[in-house]
Amino acid sequence: MSLSLLATTTTLSSPTISGNPLRKSTTNTPRSVRLSNRTPYTSCELNKQTQEPNGAIDRRNVLLGLGGIYGATATIANNAIGAPMEPPDLAKCHPATDNADKRKINCCPPYSAATIVDFKPPSASEPLRVRKAAHKYNKDDVAKFEAAIAAMKALPAHDPWSFGQQATIHCTFCNGAFDQVGSKNLLQIHGSWIFHPWHRYYLYFWERILGKLIGDDTFAIPFWNWDTPEGMYIPEMYKKSGSPLEDTNRNKDHYTSVIDYKYSLGDPNPTPAQIDEVVTRNLAELDSIFKETLQLPALFMGKAQRGGEAAANAPGRNESLHVVMHTWVGPVTTPYHDMGNFATAGRDPLFFGHHGNVDRMWDIYSKLRGQKVEFRDPDYLESSFIFYDENRQVVNVKVKDCPTPESLRYSYSPEPLAWTTIRRKYKRLQDEAQKRSAGDSLRLKPVSEFGSQPRKLTEPVQVLVQRPKTSRTKDEKADSVEVLFIDGIQVTGATARFDIYVTKPIEGHVGPHNGEFAGSYVKVAHANHTHKYDASLELGISTLLEEIDAESSQKLVVTLLPLNGDVTVGGVQIRLVDVDDDDL
């Protein structure tokens, strides 16, 4: 589906088929050490020979995931031959780390050895499980869901099906309970291209175990429909006192408030007078996420994570947005249990409803791209994980077997996509904000380039950034995407957030208005090797520049607005990234 259809599409239905678009082409794909020409771009400082004359990064000529402009040279040697992620050695589980207080915790599965079998995708003849929006659940729907969760919570604590053990799976693979096979680097499923497929399988098996417990092979879990105005509230069924769906470690101040995608820990709730503006901004952010990422899947999905490598810590925009819901639901004080901390997030039943919508966003993204697989690189497709299934068997699953919900015999009920028609209303909102600041237009201040030294975000940082090419033609935009790179992000502490804005300079100066919102960097508490957390962020800005009429500007003003945490940024730059023909 093309970008132009975003403006007219209000609902995407999930076809009731189980076909896997990869099944014929990749099931017997021989392992190759050559990187695919579909390999996502890298954010490293590239040599001249790896760039096109117009400054674009040619992804066919470079390796990916080199971890930013710092230390890239050493990483190149380590990535000369790629490898898919592999399941861990069950016998080598060790204490994990709660990043909020550095406490060691036991996240090991209740078995240290198991007979592992290859996963077989469900048959096309199996009933299709249809996941519904949580805010549309009726009394019978809620009763069935509560019964399934109650049955899971009634199991013995050591049972791999028990609610506690199922919740701990997230800690196991997010907080460093395993090293990667043949490496001392921790196994981490966040911040890279495996975030979406791993969580798809996690929910898949959780759903099927629940169905097994109540004897219903059509049972489907709800999704928290936070992308529509009616769903931008914590669903009622999760707030009922004494219900199996309740979690007492939530921020109850948010029980009656609309969620604000720009929320940072401790922010006040939107007032009734602000709700319409907040909802409009939320929808505009969703619109931006899809429009700016369709040509480059790494911008939506996250950068590559190959076997043996240190964590990429380079999430796509869908994952970055999902962190906001974690912080919104979780408490505002350390250790942020449950939803506000990846070590404990699975203890809250709402975690699974939230991730149902994260998975649905991936499904919508896939359908908008005509269900073309995001990365044909075998290191993505052959990446594998282990889960305990509904037949009490440990299974080895692969990314190539879950490209669509239908390939796993579930789908999402069609819902209106309110963000596809919000742009005009949002533009009026922005114009009004610009007019309100017009009286301050004389308060211009000079702005300079970022410089060669890292900068601490103790206050807003505004920098002048050179563009690689101006006034690009339609064909040039189809061939490459303009990408804003925020490199060398270092976070000290458990949580952080800063927002990024882009505007045109006024003869080397900047006015009081930050410009157009481009995206956010958001971190929630989870494990890493050191107290400092290194990351990077890439944001597509091609559509943004059209909307602020900045296509002819040779330079842009980029504002980094700190909202929470101790953050240092290493560099800001803009580059063109080539799009392979099969990305379109």
N, C-alpha and C positions, 0 to 999 in steps of 0.2 A: 504494500500500500504506500502510495507516495506521500510526500510531505503536504501536498496541497489538500489531500483528503482529510487532514487533521481539522481543517476549518469546518467541514461539513459532517463528519462522523460523530454521532452522539451515542451510539451503542455498538459494541462489538460482541457478536454472539460466538460462542465456542462450538465448532462443529462436532457432532457426535460421531467422531471417527477415532480410530486408535492408531492411524498411520504415523509412522516415524519417518520424517523427511530424510533421515540419515540412513535408514535401515538398509537400503540397497547399495548405497555408495560407500559406506564406511565399516560395515560389520566385519568385513574381511580385509580391511586396509592394512597393508604391511607396515611394520614399524620403520620409520625413517628418521635419520638424524638431521635431515635438511629441514629448515624451518619453512612452513607454508608461506605462500605469497599472500595469505590472508592474515599474517601475523600482525597484531596491533603495533602501533608506533611505540617508540621509546621517548622518554622525556630527558634523555641525557643531552649534554652539549655535543652536537654532532660535528664530525669532520666535514670539510668542504666536499669531499668526494661522495658523501652520503646524502647530499642535498641537491635538489634540482636548481636550475638557474633562478627560478622565482623565489627561492628560499623555502620551498616545501620539503618536508621530510618524506623521503621515499621509503615506505615500509617494506618494500620488497628487497631492500638492500641493507637493512639494519636488523640487529637483534632487538628484543623487547625487554621491558621490565628491568632496566638497568639501575633503577633506584635513584633517579634525579641527577643533578649536575655534579654532585659530590661523590667521589670515589667510583666513578663510572668505569675507568680504565681497568681496574682490577676485576670488576664484575664481568666485563666482556670475556675475559679468558675463562671464567667459570661457567659461562653460558654458551660456549661454543657448540656444545652438544646438549640439546634439550632433553627433558624427561618428564613424563606425566607424574602427577602426584600419586602416591601409593598409600594403601592402608597401613597403619602402624603395626608394629610387633606387639601383640597383646601382652606378652610376657614382660614387656619393658615399660609398663606404666609407672609413673612416679608422681609425687605430689604436684598439684597445679598451684597457681598463684592467683589470689584475689587482688586485683590491681588497686582496689580502693585503699586497702590497708596493708598490702604486701604479705598478708597472712597465707600460709600454706594450707591447702585444702585437699581433701581426697575426692577426686573426680573419676577415679578408675572404675571401669565397668565391673559388674559383679562376677566376672569370670576372667581368668588370666590366660586361658587357652580355649579354643573352640574349633570345631570343624567348620571351615568357611567354604561355602559353595557359591558359585556364580549366580547372580540374580537373573531371573527370567521374567521379562516384562509380562504383564497380564495379557490374557487372550482378548481378542477383539469381541468375543462373544460374552465377556464378563459385563455385568450391569455397570452402567456409567454412574459414578457418584457425582452429584451436582451440588457444589458448594454455594450457599446462599449468603447474602449480606446479613450481618448480625443484627443490624437495626430493623430488619424486616422479619425477624423470627417471631412466630406466633407461639401461643402457650404450649402447644404440642411439640413444636420444634425445640423449645427451651427444655421441656421435661425430658425429652429423649437425650439431649446433649448432657444435661445434668446427670441422668442415669448412667451414661457411659463414663463420665468423669468420676462419679462416685464409685463405680465398679473398679476403675483403675486405682483409685485411692485406697480401696479396701484390700488390695493385694499385699502380701508380705513385702516388707521393705527391701529384701534382697532379690525379689523377683525382677528380672530385666523388663517386664511389662509394667511394673508398678509406677505410679505417678512420679515418685521421687527419682527413680532410676531413669525414667524417660526425660525428666527435667535435667538430670545431670549430664546427659549426652551433650548438651550445649556447652557445659563447662569443660567436658573432656576434650572437645575439639576446638575450643576457643581460648582456653586459659592455660595451655601448655602441659597437659597431662602426658603427652607423648612427644618424643622427638621424631622427626621424619626418618624414614628408613635410610640407613647409611649416612646420616648427618646428625650434627648436634643442634641444628636449627629446629625450633619448636614447630609442631604441626598446628597450623592456624588457618581457619577457613574464612576469615573476614579479610576485607581490604583487597580483593582480587577477583578474577573472573570465575573462581569456584564458589563464591558466596552464594550465588543464585541456585546452581544445581545442588549444592550440598543441602541447603535449606529446603529445596523442593523435595528431596528424598526424605529428609527429617520429618516433614509434615505428612508425607505419603504414608510412611510406616506408622506414625502416631495415629493417623486417621483409621488405618486398617486394623490396628490393634484394638482401638475403641470399638469399631464395628464388630470385631470378633467377640469382644466381651459381652455385647448385648445381642449377639446372634443376628446381626443385620448387615448383609453384604452390600447394601446400598447406602450405608451410613456415610454422611459427609460432614466435615467440620465447617463452621461458619468463617467468614472473613470480615474483618473490621474495615468497612468501606469508607476509610478516611479521605478518599479523593472526591467525595461528593458532599455538598453542604449539609445534607441531613445526616451524613455519617461522620461528621467532624466532631463528634462527641463520644466519650467512652460509652459503649453500648449498655443499655439498662440491665441486661441479664447478668452482666459481670459485677454489678454493684449491689445485688441483693444480699443482705446480711444472712449468714448461715448457709448460703448456697455453696455447692462444690466448686462453683466458678468464682467465688470471692477470693481475694488476696488482700490481707490486711496491711501489707507493705506497699501500699500505693499512696500517691499524693491525692488525698481526698478533696483538696481544694480544687482539683480539676474535674470533679465528678459532674459538675453542672456547667462547665465552661467549654466553649468552642476551642478547639486546638489551634494554636498559632504556630505555623511552620517556622517562624522566626524565634520561637521560644528558646531562651537560654536559662539555665538553672536559676531559680529564684525570681524570675520575672513575674510581675503581677498579671492576673488574668485580664483579658480584654474586657472593657466595659460594654454594656449593652449598646451604647452608641458606636462602638468600634467594631462590632461583630461583622457588619456588612463589608467594611474595608478589609478586615482580616481574612474573611472567606474569599474575597476577590483576589487578594494577594496570594493566598494559598493556591487557588486555582491557576493563577498566572504562573506560579512557579512550576506546577505540573506541566502546563502548556510548554514552558521553556525547556523543561527536562526532555520531553519527547522531541520537540523540534530541533534542539541543538545536538541530539545524540544519534538520530536515525542513520546518519551516514557513517558514523564511527562507533561500532558497538562497545569498544573499550570505554567510551565516555559514559555509557549507561551501565555496563556490566562490571567495570573495573579492569585493571591491567593484569597481565599474565602472572601466574604463580606456578613455577615449574618445580618438579621434585628436587629436593635437596637445597633449594634456595631459602634464604631468609625471607620472612614475611614481606610481601610487596608493600603493604600499608598504602595502597593507592586505590581507594574505592571509586566506583562509578557513582553517578548522581542519584540513582535509585537507592543504593545502599546508604549514601550520605543522608538522604531525606529520612530513611527508616530509623536512623539513630535519634532523630528528633522525637519520634513517638516513644522510644525507650525512655528518654529523659522526661518526657511529659507525664508518663504513667508512674515512673519511679519516684521515690522520695527525693527531697532536695539536700539531704545531709548524708555524709559518708556513713556506712559503706554503700549506700544507694541500692540496697536490696529491696525488691527483687528485680523489677524490670530495668532499673537504672544501672545494672551491673551484669555484664555478660556471664559471669560465673553463676548467677542465680536467676537469670531472666526466665528460664524454662519452668520455674516454680509457679509462675503466674499463668493461669489458663489463657489470659488475654494475649500472652506472647504468641500463641499459636494462631489466634485470630488476626493479630497484627501481621504476622509473617504470611498468613494466607493472602492478605492484600499485597504484600511485597511480591509474592509469587504471581499474583494476578497482574500486577504492573508489568512483570516480565512477559507474561502471556500476551498482554495488550501490545507491548513493544514488539514481540515476535510477529503478531498478526499484522501490525502496521508495516512491517518489513516483508510481508508475504511469507512468513514462517521460514525464512532462510536462516540456517544455522548461523549464529553470531561469529564463531571462529571455526574454521576448518582445520586448524592446527591440531595434529594428533596429540600434542601434549595437553591440549584442552579436552579433546574428545575421549582420550584414553585414561584421563584422570579417574581414580577410583576411590571409593570410601566403603566402610563397612557399617551395617546397621543390623539390629536384631529385629526380625520380621514378625508378621502375624502368625507364622507357623512355628515359632520358637526356634528359628534357625538364624545363624549369623550369615549374612549374605554380602557378597562383594558387588557393589553397584558401580556403573560407569556413567560418566557424563553423557556419552553418546546415546544412552538408552532413555534419557528424560528430556528431549528437546521441547516437548509440548505436554501440557496436562493430559491431552487425549491419549498420548502414547502410554500413559500410566492409568488410563481409564477413569479420569475424573475431569470435571470442567467447572466453569464459574457461570452462575446465572447472569444473564445480560443485565447490565446496569447503565443508566445514562452517564456519559462522560462529560460532565459539566465544564471541565477545563478546556474543551475544544471550542467553546463559543465565548470565552471570557475576555479575549484580547481587547476588544473595543472598549468594554467597561473599564478594564485595567488601564488602558491608555488615557481615558478621561480622568481616572484617579491620579495618574502620574502628572498629567497636564495641570491639574488643580494644585498639586504639591509644588510644581515648578512656579506657578503664578504666586503662591504664597511666599516663595523665597525670592520673588523678582525684586522686591524692595531692597534685598541684600546684594543685588547684583554688583554694586560697587565694591563689595568686600571681597575682591579677588585677591588671591595670594599666589605667589610663585610656587611651582612644583618642579622637582628635578627627578633624574633617573634614580633607580634603586641603589646603584653602587655595587661594589664588589664584596662588601662585608654583610654578614647576616644582620637582621634587624629584629629587635624584640618588640612585640606588639603590646606595649604598655599604654598606648594611645593610638588613635587612627593613623595609619600610614598611607600617604598618598604619593604615588610615583608616576612619572612619565615613562611610557613604554612605547618603543618604536614598533611599528607594524611592518611586516615583510613586504606587503604590496597593498596599494590602494585601488579603489574603484574597479574591483574585479568584475569580469563579465559573468553572465549566467553559466556559461560552459566552464569557466575557471572555478566557480563555486561548486559545480558538480564534480570537478576533479579533485578538489582539496577543501578541507575545512580549516577555518581559522580557530586556533586553540590557544587559550590562555593557560600558561604553565605556572603553578605556584610550587616551587621546589624547596627542598631542604627544610620542610616543616618539622620542628622539634617541639615536643610537648613534655613538660615536666609536671607530673601529677596525673590524676585519674581521668579528669574531664577537661574539655576545652571546646570552644566554638569561636570562629570568626567568620564574618560575611565578606563577600567580595562584590564590589560595584565597579561599573565602567561608565565613563562619560568622555565627552570631547573636551580637549583643553581650549582655553581662550588665549591665544598668543602666549603659550607657555605658562598660563595661569589657570587656576581652578576656582570655581565659585563655591557657594555654601551647599549646593545640592550635590549629593554623592553620585547621582546618575542612576543607571539601570542596574538592578540586582542581577548578578551573574551566577551566584551559587554560594555554597557554604562549605566550610570544613567543620565537622562535628565529631567529637570523640567521646565515647562512653567508656566507663571502666572495664578494661579487660587486660589480659596478661601480655607481658613482653619480657625480654631478657634483662633489660636494664631499666633504671628509673626514667631515663629519657626515651621518648618514643619518636622515631623518625618516620616521616611520611611525605607524600606528595599529592598534588591535586591538579587535575586537568579539566578545563571547562571550555566547551564549545561556545563561540561568541558570534558566529556568522549571522544568525538571525537577529541577535541583539543589536549588531551594528546597523542593520537595515532599519530597525525600529527606532533607533535614536539618531538616524540620519548622519552616521559617522563614517560612511564607506569611503569618503574622500579624505578623511583625516590621516595624516602621516603618522601621528602619535595619538595615544589614548592616555587618559588618566585612570589609573587603577587604584581603588581605595580598599584597603584591608581594615575592616572594622572589628576590633576585638570585643568579644562579649563575655567570655568566660575562660579561665585557665591561664597558665603560664606558657606562652607560645613565642617561638622565634621562627622567622622565615628566612631562608637562604637566598632566594632570588625570585624575580618575576619576569617573565618574557612571553612574547607572542610569536607563534610559528604557524606556518601552513602545514597541514598533515595530509598527505595524499590519500585518496580513496580508491581502493581497487574497484574494478568494474562490477565484481560480484557483490560488493557491499550495497549497491544501489537497489 
